[in-house]
Amino acid sequence: MTAPITTLRASLAAALANTNVWNTYAYPPPTITANSVIVSPADPYITPSNNSYSSISPLATFRIICNVPLYDNQGNLQGIESMVCAVYEKLAASSIVMNIGNVSAPSVLSVQSGDLLTTDITISILTSWS
């Protein structure tokens, strides 16, 4: 049985939780903070496998957004690389069956909480319509 779309983001966030290391959000928060992991829908978000049979599982695609503080000209590349490795390990250890895709190049994100270094990990999961 596949996880339903309605609970999938929360299941991913629970699998990615890392208390005292980063904050984990099952949705984009109002204020993005340093040392956070955010589960966000990707584009395309949900891809039906067949338009006439609801019993065929749709594919849900997410962005796992990793954010660390931006320190200097070197940025915080070591910090973002360590976070990506830790997120990958958490995803691999979870019971969620998924395809882990590419990791985007780190980029600078200027938000209310300050300048962050951010990167996305794309994952795809077969899910159910319920």
C-alpha positions in Angstrom: 0.0 0.0 0.0 1.4 3.4 -0.9 1.1 6.5 1.3 -1.8 8.8 0.4 -1.1 12.2 -1.0 -2.9 13.8 1.9 -0.3 12.6 4.5 2.8 12.3 2.4 4.4 15.7 3.2 4.0 15.1 6.9 5.5 11.6 6.6 8.5 13.1 4.7 8.9 15.8 7.3 8.8 13.2 10.1 11.5 11.1 8.3 13.7 14.2 7.9 13.4 15.4 11.5 16.7 16.0 13.2 16.1 17.7 16.5 18.8 20.1 17.7 20.5 20.1 14.3 17.8 21.7 12.0 14.2 22.7 11.9 12.0 20.6 9.7 8.9 21.9 8.0 6.2 19.9 6.1 5.4 23.1 4.1 7.1 26.3 3.2 7.1 28.3 6.5 6.3 32.1 6.6 9.9 32.8 7.6 12.7 30.6 6.2 15.4 30.1 8.9 19.0 29.0 8.8 19.5 25.3 9.5 16.2 24.2 8.1 14.8 21.5 5.9 11.6 22.2 4.1 9.3 19.8 2.2 7.7 21.6 -0.7 5.8 20.5 -3.8 7.9 20.4 -7.0 6.7 21.2 -10.5 5.1 19.1 -11.7 3.7 18.2 -8.3 1.4 15.2 -9.1 1.5 13.2 -12.3 -1.3 10.8 -12.9 -0.2 7.5 -14.4 -3.4 7.1 -16.4 -6.4 9.4 -16.8 -9.1 6.7 -16.7 -8.2 4.4 -13.8 -8.1 5.8 -10.3 -6.5 2.6 -9.0 -3.2 3.4 -10.8 -0.8 5.3 -8.4 0.0 8.9 -9.2 3.6 10.1 -8.9 4.2 12.9 -6.4 7.4 15.0 -6.8 8.8 17.1 -4.0 11.7 19.5 -3.4 13.6 19.0 -0.1 15.0 22.5 0.5 18.1 22.7 2.6 19.1 26.0 4.2 22.3 27.0 6.1 23.7 30.4 7.1 25.8 32.2 4.5 29.1 33.1 6.1 31.6 34.6 3.7 32.8 34.5 0.1 33.4 30.7 0.4 29.8 30.6 1.6 29.0 27.7 3.8 29.6 25.0 1.2 30.9 22.5 3.8 27.7 23.1 5.9 25.4 22.6 2.9 27.3 19.6 1.7 27.1 18.0 5.2 23.4 18.8 5.4 22.7 17.2 2.0 24.6 14.1 3.1 22.6 13.9 6.4 19.3 14.5 4.5 20.2 11.7 2.0 20.9 9.3 4.9 17.6 10.1 6.6 15.7 9.6 3.4 17.5 6.3 2.7 16.8 5.1 6.3 13.1 5.9 6.1 10.5 3.3 5.1 9.2 5.6 2.3 9.9 4.1 -1.1 11.2 6.9 -3.3 13.4 7.9 -6.2 16.0 10.5 -5.0 16.9 12.8 -7.9 19.3 15.6 -8.4 20.7 18.1 -6.0 20.7 21.6 -7.3 23.7 23.9 -7.2 23.8 25.9 -4.0 22.6 29.5 -4.3 22.2 32.5 -2.1 18.7 33.2 -0.7 18.0 36.6 0.9 15.1 36.4 3.3 13.8 38.2 6.3 16.0 36.1 8.7 19.2 37.0 6.7 21.2 35.6 3.8 21.2 31.8 3.5 22.9 29.2 1.3 20.2 26.9 -0.1 20.0 23.8 -2.3 17.1 21.5 -3.4 17.0 17.7 -3.5 14.3 16.4 -5.8 12.4 13.2 -4.8 9.6 11.3 -6.5 7.2 9.0 -4.7 4.4 6.7 -6.0 1.4 7.6 -3.9 -2.4 7.1 -3.7 -5.3 9.3 -4.3 -6.9 9.0 -0.9 
